[in-house]
Amino acid sequence: MIYPMSDSEILKLYKNLGETPLECIERFRAENPVYKDMKMTYLGRLDPMAEGLLLVLAGNTRAKDEYLSADKTYEFEVLWGFDTDTLDILGKVTAGSGQMPKKLEERMPKLLAEIRKKKVQAYPAYSSRTVEGKPLFEWAREKKIEEIDIPQKGIKIFSIEHENTRLISKNELLDEIIRRIDLVKGDFRQAETIGRWQDTLRETREKDFLISSFKASVSSGTYIRGLAHDMGEFFETGAITFWIKRTRVGGYNL
């Protein structure tokens, strides 16, 4: 969908699972040749393991700053019992055996109350935030992340709700992780990450794992991956995002 402006347009694109924002834009250009040579910039990025609404400013991109501060709504799933270095399934498993949180349903209201209180969030180690001229993910890949202070930013959680929790078997979980990682192109350590997941799930005694679904409206720049990590710390089991879909950016909805 296209929203024309004076000398620019807002494009409402759907970023597919596994794509980068740039790949989404290039796919749109290929499908719409009239935009082939037009300057474009996305208004808020999405990780490869996230899908959903990607706003793109085409034409005069100087006005992009006014859109970058828009609050957003996400639907997302949390896989309990694991930690990874990227805080989602695209990362190497660093801890966990799939242990289920104790009294999950009983303690869920307390968890959500704690998440709503969050005012500050550290940038994930695998993010594009720059420190000393270099993105954090490069510091992490070079195993030098301990040499720097990871920056933080102020955030606001306007609302967060737990929708449901389901079981997934070991085989189903591994198949789905591999399927999703295989959608990602470029160098994201895919083979190494899949190998780590295979080893971890082979070694765990658990046969089934828990995945919980949530919906949250948050301020611009809030990392859903970071909220999932906080949930894992609350239950002392570890937790990562299994799936994320952005459904709203400011006044624009899917």
C-alpha beads as a LAMMPS data file, in Angstrom:
LAMMPS data file: protein, C-alpha beads

254 atoms
253 bonds

1 atom types
1 bond types

-500.0 500.0 xlo xhi
-500.0 500.0 ylo yhi
-500.0 500.0 zlo zhi

Masses

1 110.0

Atoms # bond

1 1 1 0.000 0.000 0.000
2 1 1 1.266 3.494 -0.904
3 1 1 0.592 6.803 0.868
4 1 1 1.646 9.702 -1.433
5 1 1 3.157 12.860 0.082
6 1 1 4.316 16.148 -1.447
7 1 1 7.664 14.929 -2.770
8 1 1 7.839 11.491 -1.168
9 1 1 5.717 8.434 -0.449
10 1 1 5.201 6.168 2.526
11 1 1 5.244 2.527 1.415
12 1 1 3.608 -0.046 3.666
13 1 1 5.571 -3.220 2.952
14 1 1 5.431 -6.687 4.511
15 1 1 8.875 -7.948 5.455
16 1 1 8.930 -11.720 5.210
17 1 1 10.463 -14.012 7.797
18 1 1 14.173 -14.463 7.013
19 1 1 14.526 -11.243 5.003
20 1 1 16.560 -8.227 5.985
21 1 1 14.871 -4.821 5.528
22 1 1 17.148 -4.153 2.554
23 1 1 16.139 -7.463 0.930
24 1 1 12.496 -6.510 1.440
25 1 1 13.054 -3.193 -0.343
26 1 1 14.916 -4.888 -3.196
27 1 1 12.089 -7.403 -3.597
28 1 1 9.616 -4.500 -3.782
29 1 1 11.743 -2.745 -6.426
30 1 1 11.871 -5.938 -8.517
31 1 1 8.084 -6.313 -8.321
32 1 1 7.487 -2.583 -8.998
33 1 1 9.985 -1.378 -11.654
34 1 1 8.688 2.199 -11.473
35 1 1 10.535 2.454 -8.120
36 1 1 13.762 0.936 -9.443
37 1 1 15.828 4.139 -9.272
38 1 1 13.933 5.932 -6.503
39 1 1 15.758 6.642 -3.245
40 1 1 14.306 4.686 -0.311
41 1 1 14.951 4.265 3.405
42 1 1 13.167 2.059 5.915
43 1 1 11.652 3.676 8.983
44 1 1 12.732 1.290 11.712
45 1 1 14.460 -2.013 11.006
46 1 1 13.297 -5.569 11.700
47 1 1 15.578 -8.492 12.546
48 1 1 15.790 -11.432 10.098
49 1 1 13.742 -13.579 12.509
50 1 1 10.981 -10.965 12.608
51 1 1 8.304 -10.315 10.015
52 1 1 5.513 -7.823 9.488
53 1 1 5.006 -4.148 8.796
54 1 1 7.982 -2.291 7.346
55 1 1 7.409 1.372 6.589
56 1 1 9.589 2.703 3.780
57 1 1 10.014 6.364 2.808
58 1 1 10.522 6.754 -0.947
59 1 1 11.642 9.887 -2.775
60 1 1 12.629 12.710 -0.439
61 1 1 13.957 10.831 2.595
62 1 1 14.989 13.874 4.639
63 1 1 11.798 13.702 6.726
64 1 1 12.495 10.189 8.032
65 1 1 13.375 11.287 11.581
66 1 1 9.769 12.197 12.387
67 1 1 8.706 8.595 11.722
68 1 1 11.538 6.855 13.580
69 1 1 10.122 7.856 16.967
70 1 1 6.717 6.219 16.398
71 1 1 5.591 3.628 18.939
72 1 1 4.974 0.087 17.708
73 1 1 2.883 -3.019 18.339
74 1 1 4.221 -6.566 18.130
75 1 1 2.882 -10.079 18.395
76 1 1 5.608 -12.470 19.513
77 1 1 6.348 -15.921 20.866
78 1 1 8.795 -16.805 23.638
79 1 1 10.572 -20.168 23.805
80 1 1 11.296 -20.988 27.436
81 1 1 14.343 -22.769 28.784
82 1 1 17.140 -21.515 26.514
83 1 1 19.547 -18.590 26.126
84 1 1 21.334 -17.640 22.901
85 1 1 23.888 -14.961 22.101
86 1 1 21.398 -13.127 19.825
87 1 1 18.404 -13.574 22.187
88 1 1 16.468 -15.370 19.422
89 1 1 16.633 -18.690 17.540
90 1 1 19.170 -17.334 15.035
91 1 1 21.825 -17.334 17.746
92 1 1 24.114 -19.953 19.234
93 1 1 22.705 -21.624 22.330
94 1 1 24.723 -20.440 25.333
95 1 1 22.719 -22.025 28.168
96 1 1 19.613 -24.008 28.950
97 1 1 18.113 -27.435 28.442
98 1 1 14.497 -26.463 27.764
99 1 1 13.463 -26.432 31.395
100 1 1 9.881 -25.277 31.818
101 1 1 9.189 -22.317 34.140
102 1 1 7.622 -23.331 37.444
103 1 1 4.062 -22.134 38.038
104 1 1 4.066 -20.274 34.721
105 1 1 0.365 -19.447 34.584
106 1 1 0.206 -18.602 38.283
107 1 1 3.167 -16.219 38.108
108 1 1 2.333 -14.707 34.694
109 1 1 0.552 -11.601 36.113
110 1 1 3.609 -10.815 38.237
111 1 1 5.895 -11.261 35.207
112 1 1 3.830 -8.898 33.060
113 1 1 3.728 -6.324 35.854
114 1 1 7.537 -6.408 36.050
115 1 1 7.910 -6.030 32.277
116 1 1 5.524 -3.037 32.249
117 1 1 7.765 -1.306 34.793
118 1 1 10.830 -1.383 32.539
119 1 1 12.197 2.083 31.803
120 1 1 15.700 1.270 30.530
121 1 1 16.976 -1.447 28.190
122 1 1 20.499 -2.394 27.137
123 1 1 21.078 -2.859 23.416
124 1 1 21.492 -6.552 22.470
125 1 1 25.077 -7.564 21.735
126 1 1 23.935 -8.617 18.259
127 1 1 22.416 -5.329 17.109
128 1 1 23.389 -2.536 14.729
129 1 1 23.926 0.090 17.456
130 1 1 27.416 1.524 16.990
131 1 1 30.065 1.953 19.677
132 1 1 33.329 3.688 18.756
133 1 1 32.269 3.594 15.105
134 1 1 31.613 -0.147 14.995
135 1 1 28.263 -2.004 15.260
136 1 1 27.794 -4.046 18.414
137 1 1 27.388 -7.247 16.392
138 1 1 30.931 -6.800 15.050
139 1 1 32.281 -6.426 18.592
140 1 1 30.391 -9.613 19.491
141 1 1 31.625 -11.589 16.484
142 1 1 35.196 -10.549 17.225
143 1 1 34.663 -11.718 20.837
144 1 1 35.519 -8.230 22.088
145 1 1 32.107 -7.298 23.495
146 1 1 33.526 -7.454 27.045
147 1 1 35.941 -4.653 26.142
148 1 1 33.215 -2.021 25.795
149 1 1 30.309 -0.635 27.780
150 1 1 27.069 -1.674 26.100
151 1 1 24.853 1.420 25.777
152 1 1 21.336 1.623 27.164
153 1 1 18.286 3.583 26.146
154 1 1 15.048 4.676 27.758
155 1 1 11.956 2.682 26.771
156 1 1 8.289 2.515 27.665
157 1 1 5.987 -0.500 27.669
158 1 1 2.500 0.844 26.991
159 1 1 0.839 -2.569 27.240
160 1 1 1.717 -6.264 27.209
161 1 1 -0.627 -9.237 27.312
162 1 1 -0.155 -12.996 27.499
163 1 1 -2.362 -14.702 24.908
164 1 1 -1.659 -18.436 25.245
165 1 1 0.979 -21.090 25.932
166 1 1 1.494 -24.286 23.950
167 1 1 3.683 -27.385 23.921
168 1 1 6.008 -28.290 21.083
169 1 1 7.851 -31.593 20.770
170 1 1 11.627 -31.854 20.433
171 1 1 11.453 -32.983 16.789
172 1 1 8.923 -30.288 15.868
173 1 1 11.037 -27.618 17.550
174 1 1 14.242 -28.586 15.764
175 1 1 12.488 -28.871 12.388
176 1 1 10.938 -25.428 12.805
177 1 1 14.204 -23.825 13.919
178 1 1 16.036 -25.262 10.900
179 1 1 13.227 -24.219 8.530
180 1 1 13.303 -20.631 9.748
181 1 1 17.083 -20.302 9.801
182 1 1 17.257 -21.709 6.264
183 1 1 15.166 -18.729 5.106
184 1 1 18.000 -16.348 6.007
185 1 1 20.546 -15.437 3.332
186 1 1 24.001 -13.979 3.889
187 1 1 26.452 -14.701 6.672
188 1 1 24.528 -15.128 9.909
189 1 1 26.510 -18.194 11.111
190 1 1 23.593 -20.396 10.036
191 1 1 25.436 -23.730 9.826
192 1 1 27.181 -23.212 13.157
193 1 1 23.949 -22.134 14.841
194 1 1 21.949 -25.107 13.534
195 1 1 24.716 -27.436 14.687
196 1 1 24.585 -25.949 18.185
197 1 1 20.800 -26.374 18.301
198 1 1 21.084 -29.988 17.160
199 1 1 23.657 -30.755 19.864
200 1 1 21.662 -28.986 22.581
201 1 1 18.385 -30.721 21.787
202 1 1 20.058 -34.102 21.426
203 1 1 21.582 -33.774 24.893
204 1 1 18.510 -32.526 26.757
205 1 1 16.276 -34.977 28.600
206 1 1 13.184 -32.890 27.886
207 1 1 10.779 -34.240 25.260
208 1 1 8.494 -31.209 25.045
209 1 1 9.035 -27.472 25.409
210 1 1 6.845 -24.473 26.187
211 1 1 6.161 -21.539 23.866
212 1 1 4.113 -18.568 25.097
213 1 1 2.447 -15.949 22.874
214 1 1 2.298 -12.252 23.771
215 1 1 1.146 -8.942 22.319
216 1 1 2.862 -5.682 23.279
217 1 1 2.771 -1.997 22.397
218 1 1 6.086 -0.305 23.098
219 1 1 8.066 2.856 22.481
220 1 1 10.343 3.211 19.477
221 1 1 13.617 1.328 19.761
222 1 1 12.397 -1.268 22.246
223 1 1 13.904 -4.676 21.508
224 1 1 11.369 -7.484 21.896
225 1 1 14.330 -9.884 22.083
226 1 1 15.435 -8.020 25.198
227 1 1 12.008 -8.357 26.810
228 1 1 12.052 -12.121 26.181
229 1 1 15.480 -12.339 27.830
230 1 1 14.114 -10.467 30.855
231 1 1 11.252 -12.973 31.052
232 1 1 13.761 -15.809 31.183
233 1 1 15.638 -14.118 33.995
234 1 1 12.389 -13.664 35.931
235 1 1 11.722 -17.421 35.863
236 1 1 15.438 -18.316 36.104
237 1 1 15.096 -20.697 33.145
238 1 1 16.237 -18.594 30.197
239 1 1 13.993 -17.474 27.325
240 1 1 14.386 -16.256 23.739
241 1 1 12.070 -14.985 21.033
242 1 1 10.830 -17.775 18.799
243 1 1 8.864 -15.519 16.432
244 1 1 8.062 -11.803 16.115
245 1 1 5.547 -9.958 13.933
246 1 1 5.229 -6.170 13.875
247 1 1 1.629 -5.167 13.275
248 1 1 1.678 -1.385 13.827
249 1 1 4.019 1.580 13.435
250 1 1 2.489 4.807 14.721
251 1 1 -0.759 5.324 12.824
252 1 1 0.007 2.646 10.213
253 1 1 -1.335 -0.876 10.671
254 1 1 -1.071 -4.170 8.798

Bonds

1 1 1 2
2 1 2 3
3 1 3 4
4 1 4 5
5 1 5 6
6 1 6 7
7 1 7 8
8 1 8 9
9 1 9 10
10 1 10 11
11 1 11 12
12 1 12 13
13 1 13 14
14 1 14 15
15 1 15 16
16 1 16 17
17 1 17 18
18 1 18 19
19 1 19 20
20 1 20 21
21 1 21 22
22 1 22 23
23 1 23 24
24 1 24 25
25 1 25 26
26 1 26 27
27 1 27 28
28 1 28 29
29 1 29 30
30 1 30 31
31 1 31 32
32 1 32 33
33 1 33 34
34 1 34 35
35 1 35 36
36 1 36 37
37 1 37 38
38 1 38 39
39 1 39 40
40 1 40 41
41 1 41 42
42 1 42 43
43 1 43 44
44 1 44 45
45 1 45 46
46 1 46 47
47 1 47 48
48 1 48 49
49 1 49 50
50 1 50 51
51 1 51 52
52 1 52 53
53 1 53 54
54 1 54 55
55 1 55 56
56 1 56 57
57 1 57 58
58 1 58 59
59 1 59 60
60 1 60 61
61 1 61 62
62 1 62 63
63 1 63 64
64 1 64 65
65 1 65 66
66 1 66 67
67 1 67 68
68 1 68 69
69 1 69 70
70 1 70 71
71 1 71 72
72 1 72 73
73 1 73 74
74 1 74 75
75 1 75 76
76 1 76 77
77 1 77 78
78 1 78 79
79 1 79 80
80 1 80 81
81 1 81 82
82 1 82 83
83 1 83 84
84 1 84 85
85 1 85 86
86 1 86 87
87 1 87 88
88 1 88 89
89 1 89 90
90 1 90 91
91 1 91 92
92 1 92 93
93 1 93 94
94 1 94 95
95 1 95 96
96 1 96 97
97 1 97 98
98 1 98 99
99 1 99 100
100 1 100 101
101 1 101 102
102 1 102 103
103 1 103 104
104 1 104 105
105 1 105 106
106 1 106 107
107 1 107 108
108 1 108 109
109 1 109 110
110 1 110 111
111 1 111 112
112 1 112 113
113 1 113 114
114 1 114 115
115 1 115 116
116 1 116 117
117 1 117 118
118 1 118 119
119 1 119 120
120 1 120 121
121 1 121 122
122 1 122 123
123 1 123 124
124 1 124 125
125 1 125 126
126 1 126 127
127 1 127 128
128 1 128 129
129 1 129 130
130 1 130 131
131 1 131 132
132 1 132 133
133 1 133 134
134 1 134 135
135 1 135 136
136 1 136 137
137 1 137 138
138 1 138 139
139 1 139 140
140 1 140 141
141 1 141 142
142 1 142 143
143 1 143 144
144 1 144 145
145 1 145 146
146 1 146 147
147 1 147 148
148 1 148 149
149 1 149 150
150 1 150 151
151 1 151 152
152 1 152 153
153 1 153 154
154 1 154 155
155 1 155 156
156 1 156 157
157 1 157 158
158 1 158 159
159 1 159 160
160 1 160 161
161 1 161 162
162 1 162 163
163 1 163 164
164 1 164 165
165 1 165 166
166 1 166 167
167 1 167 168
168 1 168 169
169 1 169 170
170 1 170 171
171 1 171 172
172 1 172 173
173 1 173 174
174 1 174 175
175 1 175 176
176 1 176 177
177 1 177 178
178 1 178 179
179 1 179 180
180 1 180 181
181 1 181 182
182 1 182 183
183 1 183 184
184 1 184 185
185 1 185 186
186 1 186 187
187 1 187 188
188 1 188 189
189 1 189 190
190 1 190 191
191 1 191 192
192 1 192 193
193 1 193 194
194 1 194 195
195 1 195 196
196 1 196 197
197 1 197 198
198 1 198 199
199 1 199 200
200 1 200 201
201 1 201 202
202 1 202 203
203 1 203 204
204 1 204 205
205 1 205 206
206 1 206 207
207 1 207 208
208 1 208 209
209 1 209 210
210 1 210 211
211 1 211 212
212 1 212 213
213 1 213 214
214 1 214 215
215 1 215 216
216 1 216 217
217 1 217 218
218 1 218 219
219 1 219 220
220 1 220 221
221 1 221 222
222 1 222 223
223 1 223 224
224 1 224 225
225 1 225 226
226 1 226 227
227 1 227 228
228 1 228 229
229 1 229 230
230 1 230 231
231 1 231 232
232 1 232 233
233 1 233 234
234 1 234 235
235 1 235 236
236 1 236 237
237 1 237 238
238 1 238 239
239 1 239 240
240 1 240 241
241 1 241 242
242 1 242 243
243 1 243 244
244 1 244 245
245 1 245 246
246 1 246 247
247 1 247 248
248 1 248 249
249 1 249 250
250 1 250 251
251 1 251 252
252 1 252 253
253 1 253 254
